[in-house]
């Protein structure tokens, strides 16, 4: 078999013509010198490019479906992009081998569905493990963000936008005052300072809502993002909700004042291009507040982490990763930030200077998640199936845990820092201790990939309970002391991407791509309340008092459920 660039160019030229892209075809034909080729176009059938691509895709699928013993195995259809990515092919083959050995082919997840709904965090569809990353131009650290006001409390099933974004440029000065529907002028950063001392954790009180379905009057819909909202997190000292989106912005929403249209600060993620600040056009994939709620850190697909003040000012830009950042966490003390990236490294940053304190390059594939154990030690996980425990100042990992047979999606230390939980595409949860090399518990019950995990809060009634969310549409609660399941929560109809315990540990919120947020009793496992939004749910989170749940969705919406007794 042989082909040359003229033949490829001619097929692309014909495709553009047949698709109606006349001007593009003309320009491409001139630049590729189609007229000088000796191809007889009258002999080339219509849709030739699509036909040859389809045959190549079928050949790739057939190649995967043939086992080492020559037997044929059923696989799900590859997407075109999956078919040209070597790591995708290798992982499909590995998954097929694992499933074939287990005699459980039906449990394979539909990789196309998974990649289409969580591109920013799923390495199967978005990143090649051996990709050569190109340097990213460092953005300015002095240009502030913009702020606008928005949005409305939903009074019916269809939300109504009262006010919209007022600016879309990077080179804007912060505007921190807006006028709400009551006519009162407020300042988001000033309100934060006034309210931060007035919040304290309290017992969640949500049982008196009538019926399971949360009424529309209890939902505040926050409109403004122009793309999927992947992440959201409450400020730990005040009712400010931060959100991060595929529109290359993060936003801070003011939910402190009742009956006033929530304000929003728009944190635009920009880069330097030709000496000018322009939007990065990359997803904001992670965000985290420091412990006193004065600073917000964000991680982006543009390869930079950023630190923002509560007034929306860009304080620092952290720029040593060579590719997308997948996870980012403050330590409890608030002096360091930890990040994980596609460049296979994890970095500890000095929050006061924005400088890299230490970079750890122990993984052999992209790092997917990180979590602090102490103020100077942490764990990281990767698509290389390994978990490393590292410490600031140490030249090598102080511990490495191995046992997962597929990429490790998330890791979480329990509140005491004694036990580390991990979840994987191998459909297992594992519990680790620094005192042992092997896992303490290998928990197997989910039927598809486990996407995330959360521990019950310290001091709560459900001591050492772990929640897991899976692509099998279920949520499970586990008693880690006994290594046994407690409840299986099965009301969701699509993959579950997020779970979060209320501050008192009595309730669990879960968010799924079936557009529903469910709230469960952790004691009984019963569904207490439910709300259906307008897009698939990526993230759910509780405020510090435990009376509001925030959620972010695939249709660009963010909403807040008010669970207070009235």
LUMBA-5460 format. One record per residue (C-alpha): residue in three letters; y, z, x. Coordinates in steps of 0.1 Angstrom, whole numbers, plus 5000, padded with zeros to 4 digits. Layout:
% LUMBA-5460
AlaYZX...
END
This chain:
% LUMBA-5460
Unk500050005000Unk503549925013Unk507049895000Unk510549865014Unk514049985005Unk514949654989Unk512149684964Unk513150044955Unk516749944952Unk515949654929Unk513849874905Unk516750134904Unk519249844898Unk517049714869Unk516750064855Unk520450114854Unk520949774837Unk518249844811Unk519750184804Unk523150044796Unk524850164828Unk526449834834Unk529249944857Unk526950174877Unk524449884881Unk527049654893Unk528349904919Unk524849994930Unk523949624933Unk526949554955Unk526349854978Unk522649794981Unk523049414986Unk520649324958Unk521848964958Unk520648914994Unk517049034987Unk514348774980Unk512948944949Unk512348714920Unk513748934892Unk512248714864Unk508848824874Unk509649204872Unk508649344838Unk510949564818Unk510849944825Unk509049874858Unk510550184875Unk509450414846Unk506050264845Unk505450324882Unk506750674881Unk504550754851Unk501450624870Unk502450834900Unk502751144879Unk499351074863Unk497851034898Unk499351374909Unk497951544878Unk494551394884Unk494651504921Unk495251864910Unk492551854883Unk489751764907Unk488252084922Unk486852124956Unk483352084942Unk484351754925Unk484451904890Unk487351824867Unk489652094853Unk492152084825Unk495752134836Unk499052144818Unk501351844823Unk503551834853Unk507251774849Unk508651484871Unk510551734893Unk507451954897Unk505451654908Unk507651584938Unk507751944951Unk504852024975Unk504952394969Unk504652344932Unk501552134937Unk500052384961Unk500752674937Unk499252484908Unk496152414928Unk495952784938Unk496352894902Unk493752654891Unk491352794917Unk492053154907Unk491653074870Unk488552874876Unk486953154895Unk487853394868Unk486553164841Unk489853204822Unk491652864823Unk493252934789Unk495453204804Unk497452964825Unk501152974818Unk502952664809Unk504952614841Unk507252354824Unk508252604798Unk508752874824Unk510952654847Unk513052524818Unk514152874807Unk514653064839Unk515652814866Unk517753054887Unk514853304893Unk511653104892Unk510852954925Unk508152734911Unk510752494896Unk513852544917Unk513052604954Unk510752474980Unk509452765002Unk509952545033Unk513252395023Unk515852355050Unk518952515036Unk522352375046Unk525252605055Unk527652695027Unk531452675032Unk532953025032Unk535253085002Unk538553265004Unk538453635001Unk542053674989Unk542253454958Unk542053674927Unk540253594894Unk541753524860Unk541553724829Unk541753634792Unk541053804759Unk538353704735Unk536153754709Unk535053904677Unk532754144658Unk530253954638Unk530554004601Unk528053734591Unk525153544606Unk527553294621Unk529853444647Unk533553364646Unk535653324677Unk539153474673Unk540553394708Unk539353164736Unk539653134773Unk543153064784Unk542652934819Unk540052754839Unk541552734874Unk540552924905Unk544052964918Unk545253204891Unk546753544893Unk545053834874Unk546353904840Unk545254254830Unk547054294797Unk546054144764Unk546954214728Unk544054294705Unk543854234668Unk545554564661Unk548654444679Unk548254714706Unk548654604742Unk546054744766Unk545054704802Unk541454684811Unk541654844845Unk543955124831Unk541655184802Unk538755214826Unk540555494845Unk541455674812Unk537955654797Unk535755704827Unk535956084826Unk535256094789Unk531755954789Unk528656154794Unk525056094787Unk523956214753Unk520856194731Unk520355854716Unk520955864678Unk519755554661Unk517155654635Unk519555654606Unk520155274605Unk518755144572Unk515654934578Unk514354774609Unk516854484609Unk520154574625Unk522954444603Unk525354184615Unk528254434610Unk526754634639Unk526754334663Unk529754234684Unk529453874696Unk531253804729Unk532053434733Unk533553274764Unk530753174788Unk530152804789Unk526552814800Unk523453044800Unk524153414806Unk521453524829Unk522353884835Unk524354174820Unk524954534830Unk526954834817Unk529455014838Unk527955354845Unk531055554835Unk532755354808Unk531955104781Unk532554794801Unk529854524801Unk529554284829Unk527753944825Unk526853664848Unk526353304838Unk525452954849Unk529152854844Unk529853004878Unk531653304864Unk531053674858Unk532953854831Unk533854214823Unk534054294786Unk535954594773Unk533954774745Unk535755104748Unk538055064718Unk536755024683Unk538254784659Unk540054594686Unk538954244698Unk537254304731Unk539154194762Unk537454004790Unk538153964826Unk536953634840Unk535653654876Unk535553294889Unk533253224918Unk535052974940Unk534452814973Unk536652634998Unk536552254996Unk539052055016Unk541252355020Unk541352414983Unk539752674961Unk537352504936Unk534652644913Unk531352674930Unk529552524900Unk526552754908Unk524853014887Unk525753384890Unk522253524893Unk522653894898Unk525254174894Unk525354554899Unk527954824895Unk528355094921Unk527555444910Unk531055554901Unk531855224882Unk534855124904Unk533354814919Unk531154524907Unk528954324931Unk527753974921Unk525253734937Unk525353364932Unk523353044938Unk526152934961Unk524753174987Unk527553434985Unk527653784973Unk531053914961Unk532654244954Unk535154274926Unk537454554915Unk537654664879Unk540954484876Unk539254154884Unk540454124920Unk538053974945Unk537754244972Unk535254094996Unk533053785000Unk529653845017Unk528553515033Unk525553525056Unk522753405033Unk521853045037Unk520952955001Unk520853114967Unk520853494962Unk518253624938Unk518753994937Unk521554244947Unk521754624945Unk524154904954Unk522655214970Unk523455544953Unk526055654978Unk527955334973Unk528455245009Unk525854965012Unk524854664992Unk521354504995Unk520654144987Unk517653904987Unk517753534991Unk515953204992Unk516453195030Unk513553445032Unk515853725043Unk517254055029Unk520654185041Unk522254525041Unk526054485037Unk528754735046Unk530654755012Unk533954875028Unk534154585053Unk532054315036Unk530154265069Unk526454225075Unk525054555088Unk521454435093Unk519554125083Unk515754155078Unk513753835083Unk510153955077Unk509153745047Unk507653405052Unk509053265019Unk511953334996Unk512753704988Unk512853754950Unk513754124945Unk514854434963Unk515254804954Unk516555104973Unk514255394980Unk516955604997Unk520455525008Unk519155365039Unk515555245031Unk514454985006Unk511554764995Unk511554384991Unk509154134976Unk508653764979Unk506753454969Unk504753515000Unk502853774980Unk503954055004Unk506054374999Unk507854515028Unk509454865031Unk512354855056Unk514855095069Unk518355055083Unk518155045121Unk514454975123Unk513454655140Unk510254595118Unk509054705084Unk508055075082Unk505354975057Unk503854645043Unk501854635011Unk499454345005Unk497154284975Unk498854054951Unk497353704949Unk500453534937Unk504253564941Unk505653914934Unk508453884908Unk509954234908Unk509654584925Unk510954914914Unk510855264929Unk510355554905Unk513455784901Unk512056024928Unk511355744953Unk507755844956Unk506055554938Unk506755184941Unk505754954912Unk505354574916Unk504554294892Unk503353944899Unk502453604887Unk498853714893Unk499153904859Unk498854254875Unk500954564880Unk500354764911Unk501555114921Unk502055194957Unk502655504978Unk503955535014Unk501055765021Unk498455485015Unk497955125025Unk496055034993Unk497555044959Unk497155364939Unk496655174906Unk495854814899Unk496754764863Unk495354464845Unk495954394809Unk498654124806Unk497353774800Unk500153584817Unk502753634844Unk504553974844Unk508253904849Unk509854244852Unk509254624851Unk511254934845Unk510655304850Unk511455574824Unk514555774834Unk514356084855Unk514256404835Unk513156224803Unk510356324781Unk508156034791Unk507556134827Unk506355854851Unk506055594824Unk506455224834Unk507354944811Unk506254584818Unk507454254803Unk505253944804Unk505153584796Unk502253664772Unk505053774748Unk504054144750Unk505554464764Unk503254744777Unk503955104784Unk501855274812Unk501055634821Unk501255604859Unk499955954866Unk496655854849Unk496855484855Unk496355414819Unk498055214792Unk499955404765Unk501255134741Unk501154764737Unk504254624719Unk503454284704Unk506154184679Unk507753924702Unk506653554698Unk507853414731Unk507953524768Unk509753864773Unk512253864801Unk513754204800Unk513054564791Unk515254874794Unk514855244786Unk517555444768Unk519155704790Unk517155984773Unk513855784776Unk513155804738Unk513655434732Unk512855104749Unk514854784743Unk513154444750Unk514554094750Unk512553774745Unk513053404744Unk512253424707Unk516053524704Unk515153884694Unk516054224708Unk513654484697Unk514054864700Unk510955064701Unk509955434700Unk508455524734Unk506555814717Unk504855614690Unk505155254702Unk506555164667Unk509254904663Unk512355094652Unk515054824650Unk515454454656Unk518154204659Unk517953824662Unk520653644681Unk521353274686Unk519753214720Unk516753324741Unk517353664756Unk517453694794Unk518654054797Unk519054384777Unk520754704789Unk521855034775Unk525255194780Unk525455534796Unk525555724763Unk522555544749Unk524355434717Unk524955064725Unk522654784737Unk524054484754Unk522154154757Unk522753814773Unk521353484760Unk520553124769Unk523152974745Unk526053134765Unk526453434741Unk526653804750Unk526354054722Unk526554434718Unk524554624692Unk526254944680Unk523555204673Unk525855504667Unk525455724636Unk528255674611
END
